[in-house]
Amino acid sequence: MINFTSEDVYDAIPTIVTTFVAIIAKISIFVFLLELVHYTSKPLFDMDFS
């Protein structure tokens, strides 16, 4: 949800900076979700056949 005051902030900075901030935020959320899935599913695939 975007606040009404954030429109002024996005108008004041260059488009490349806005794009960079948006992409970094999405990449960090994606990496966090990958790590979460990896951490929570590890016991499911941890088989010892010895």
Secondary structure, 3 states (H helix, E strand, C coil): CCCCCHHHHHHHCCHHHHHHHHHHHHHHHHHHHHHHHHHHHHHHHCCCCC
